[in-house]
Amino acid sequence: MLKLHLARIYGIPVRLDYSWFPVLGLLIWSVGGGYIQRLFPWMHRSENWLYGLVAGGLLFCSVIYHEIVLTKRKLAFGMKIKDITLYFFGGSEEIEGEPDSPDTEFKIARAGFLSTLFLILIFGVLTILLPTNVMLLNMLKNLSNYLFTINCLLFLANCLPVFPLDSGRILRAFLWKRYHDSLKAAELTTAIGKGVAYCFLVGGILALTNANLFSGIWLLFFGIFLKQATESGSQYLIIKRSLAGFKVSDIMSQEVIVVHPDLSLQDLTDNILWKHRYQSYPVVSQDTFVGIIRLYDIASIPQEKWPATSVKEVMTDSNEQIVVEPGCDLAKAFYKVTRNKIGRLAVLDSSNHLIGYISLRDISYLLTLKSKT
């Protein structure tokens, strides 16, 4: 799915899903083409569309505020968030690990509900206090009333038992506490969420067949959003279930070809690459792991510069994204290796000595085997 990078929140990259734009267009059409024309028929058409654009922007700010509250709460509980994707109806995060208890899950969901209630209170108070005898303030009053209504609808949407919506989190926390099994709770929540998503999709199709264009399109967009949210969660569950019980040490390669950081790219190519033909190599100096060099790194340097360029000048230096402990759960290693842009992990002992090497292909092969058994 294509995403547009927006900014960072607490150092976490925030991306906008491109599905947001057609929904924004639908909102501008519904507000500028209908709602505002009925309230202010004297307004020029371009002013109607501008009003709709402002309403869409403020609604999006409401979604961002909700995600900021959730992000802050998750960080407070020690959860590591790698990425945030914003959709029009909400957001989702790529999280390394999960809440450590049902109570933590519930508290996170509660924070989400309270943030939406806070926005409802703000827009509700503005709707009551703003006067109607001044044209500009009257327009702001109607805009505030519209945002009050939309946030109420978002609050009701968050009451649907679909993960990662707030009620979905509460449902998962309840099932987790009842069955004492976070994986089973997540599986049940995902199944319920898929059922709800398909209900909205079917409702949208039925509305369109009955010539109810406006309601049909909105139901379809919301159903697609719910389906995307539940599918992203189910994919993670499938992987986690398939890799349950496996550690990095179970599948890592122990016989690893290593290179020295002072080796020139020319010597590396002539003496090692042509012989072993791997895509990457761990870099070790005095028995200590210092980085990884890839064929891509070598190819990025003009060939005439290879004799004067050393491995350490182009390698990826050792960092937490490319190293893993042998006792780490394979599901966590899979999460890390798919996001480090290298597709490899160096397995280190407590003394930072290289004891193994693992690739995305190794884990994918195991997943393939598990899917056939």
URMOHU-V304342 format. One record per residue. SS is DSSP state (H for helix, E for strand, L for the rest). PSI is psi in radians with two decimals (none if undefined). NEAR is the number of other ideal C-beta (glycine too) atoms within 10 Angstrom. Layout:
SS,PSI,NEAR  SS,PSI,NEAR
This chain:
L,2.29,9  L,2.45,8  E,2.57,16  E,2.18,12  E,2.26,9  E,-1.04,13  E,-2.87,11  E,2.45,10  E,2.05,16  L,0.63,12  L,0.06,7  E,2.23,18  E,2.34,16  E,2.20,22  E,2.63,18  E,2.13,20  E,2.40,19  L,-0.25,11  H,-0.22,18  H,-0.59,20  H,-0.79,12  H,-0.55,12  H,-0.66,22  H,-0.75,17  H,-0.69,13  H,-0.68,17  H,-0.77,21  H,-0.71,19  H,-0.76,14  H,-0.63,17  H,-0.96,23  H,-0.56,23  H,-0.20,13  H,-1.06,13  H,-0.87,18  H,-0.62,24  H,-0.61,15  H,-0.63,7  H,-0.72,16  L,1.33,16  L,-0.30,8  L,-0.22,6  L,2.53,15  L,2.65,9  H,-0.71,11  H,-0.61,9  H,-0.61,14  H,-0.80,21  H,-0.66,16  H,-0.72,15  H,-0.75,23  H,-0.67,24  H,-0.73,16  H,-0.74,15  H,-0.73,22  H,-0.71,22  H,-0.73,12  H,-0.61,15  H,-0.70,22  H,-0.65,17  H,-0.59,12  H,-0.73,20  H,-0.73,20  H,-0.76,17  H,-0.75,14  H,-0.75,25  H,-0.61,22  H,-0.76,16  H,-0.80,18  H,-0.74,23  H,-0.80,21  H,-0.70,13  H,-0.75,19  H,-0.72,21  H,-0.62,15  H,-0.49,12  L,0.16,13  L,0.22,10  L,2.46,18  E,2.00,11  E,2.15,19  E,-0.52,14  E,2.55,14  E,2.24,25  E,2.22,21  E,2.22,21  E,3.01,18  L,-0.59,22  L,0.00,21  E,-2.87,22  E,2.93,22  E,2.67,20  E,2.57,17  E,1.96,18  E,2.32,17  E,1.88,12  L,-3.08,12  L,2.97,16  L,2.52,22  L,-0.12,12  L,2.82,14  H,-0.61,19  H,-0.68,12  H,-0.75,18  H,-0.76,24  H,-0.73,18  H,-0.62,17  H,-0.80,23  H,-0.68,25  H,-0.68,15  H,-0.66,19  H,-0.79,23  H,-0.78,18  H,-0.61,13  H,-0.71,20  H,-0.70,22  H,-0.63,13  H,-0.75,14  H,-0.69,22  H,-0.72,19  H,-0.78,12  H,-0.90,15  H,-0.56,22  H,-0.76,17  H,-0.74,12  H,-0.68,16  H,-0.65,18  H,-0.72,11  H,-0.56,10  L,2.36,18  L,2.89,9  L,-0.09,10  L,-0.16,6  L,2.21,11  H,-0.84,9  H,-0.76,8  H,-0.57,13  H,-0.66,15  H,-0.72,19  H,-0.62,15  H,-0.78,18  H,-0.62,19  H,-0.77,22  H,-0.68,20  H,-0.66,17  H,-0.77,21  H,-0.57,22  H,-0.82,20  H,-0.78,15  H,-0.72,20  H,-0.55,23  H,-0.71,16  H,-0.67,12  H,-0.65,20  H,-0.76,16  H,-0.66,11  H,-0.66,19  H,-0.22,21  L,-0.16,14  L,2.43,19  L,1.07,18  L,2.10,29  L,2.35,26  L,0.40,22  L,2.80,26  H,-0.74,26  H,-0.56,20  H,-0.65,26  H,-0.72,26  H,-0.71,23  H,-0.75,22  H,-0.69,29  H,-0.71,24  H,-0.83,16  H,-0.63,20  H,-0.78,24  H,-0.58,15  H,-0.78,12  H,-0.13,12  L,0.63,10  L,1.85,12  H,-0.61,20  H,-0.77,14  H,-0.72,14  H,-0.72,22  H,-0.66,22  H,-0.77,19  H,-0.74,18  H,-0.71,28  H,-0.75,24  H,-0.76,11  H,-0.73,19  H,-0.71,27  H,-0.71,18  H,-0.74,13  H,-0.75,18  H,-0.77,22  H,-0.53,14  H,-0.72,14  H,-0.69,22  H,-0.77,17  H,-0.72,13  H,-0.70,16  H,-0.73,21  H,-0.74,14  H,-0.69,13  H,-0.71,18  H,-0.68,15  H,-0.37,9  L,0.31,10  L,0.35,7  L,1.37,14  H,-0.84,10  H,-0.94,12  H,-0.66,14  H,-0.77,18  H,-0.77,18  H,-0.74,18  H,-0.68,21  H,-0.78,18  H,-0.76,20  H,-0.67,21  H,-0.70,20  H,-0.73,18  H,-0.81,24  H,-0.69,27  H,-0.76,18  H,-0.74,17  H,-0.79,25  H,-0.62,25  H,-0.67,14  H,-0.64,16  H,-0.66,21  H,-0.61,18  H,-0.75,11  H,-0.67,18  H,-0.73,14  H,-0.78,14  H,-0.80,18  H,-0.72,20  H,-0.70,14  H,-0.58,20  L,0.06,21  L,2.30,12  L,-0.21,9  L,2.46,17  E,2.84,16  H,-0.70,22  H,-0.33,16  H,-0.52,12  H,0.02,17  L,2.62,21  E,2.22,12  L,-0.44,11  L,1.74,6  L,2.34,16  L,2.11,12  E,2.78,15  E,2.78,22  L,2.51,15  L,-0.42,16  L,-0.08,12  L,2.39,17  E,2.72,16  H,-0.54,23  H,-0.80,16  H,-0.67,17  H,-0.77,20  H,-0.80,14  H,-0.69,12  H,-0.33,12  H,-0.89,16  H,-0.77,16  H,-0.41,9  H,-0.76,9  H,-0.57,9  L,0.76,8  L,2.85,15  L,-0.36,12  E,2.84,20  E,2.35,24  E,2.55,25  E,2.18,25  E,2.35,18  E,2.11,15  L,0.87,6  L,0.19,10  E,2.28,13  E,2.30,21  E,-0.18,19  E,-3.01,23  E,2.36,25  E,2.40,23  E,2.83,19  H,-0.61,14  H,-0.69,13  H,-0.71,18  H,-0.77,19  H,-0.36,11  L,-0.19,9  L,2.29,14  L,2.44,8  H,-0.57,11  H,-0.26,8  H,-0.05,12  H,-0.75,16  H,-0.52,10  H,0.06,11  L,2.21,16  E,2.86,15  H,-0.74,23  H,-0.33,17  H,-0.39,15  H,-0.12,17  L,2.85,21  E,2.05,19  E,2.69,11  L,2.28,18  L,2.98,10  L,-0.31,8  L,-0.25,15  L,0.14,22  E,2.73,20  E,2.70,22  E,2.64,16  L,-0.48,16  L,0.09,9  L,2.48,17  E,2.41,17  H,-0.52,27  H,-0.71,18  H,-0.67,17  H,-0.68,24  H,-0.76,25  H,-0.75,19  H,-0.76,18  H,-0.42,24  L,-0.13,14  L,0.00,14  L,0.05,18  L,0.18,11  L,-0.60,20  L,0.27,19  E,2.69,21  E,2.34,28  E,2.28,26  E,2.08,25  E,2.58,19  L,-3.04,12  L,-0.30,6  L,0.21,8  L,0.42,13  L,2.41,12  E,2.15,20  E,-0.04,16  E,3.05,20  E,2.43,22  E,2.47,25  E,2.86,19  H,-0.62,16  H,-0.66,12  H,-0.81,20  H,-0.70,24  H,-0.64,14  H,-0.73,12  H,-0.72,17  H,-0.68,16  H,-0.77,11  H,-0.75,10  H,-0.60,15  H,-0.32,9  L,0.03,6  L,none,6
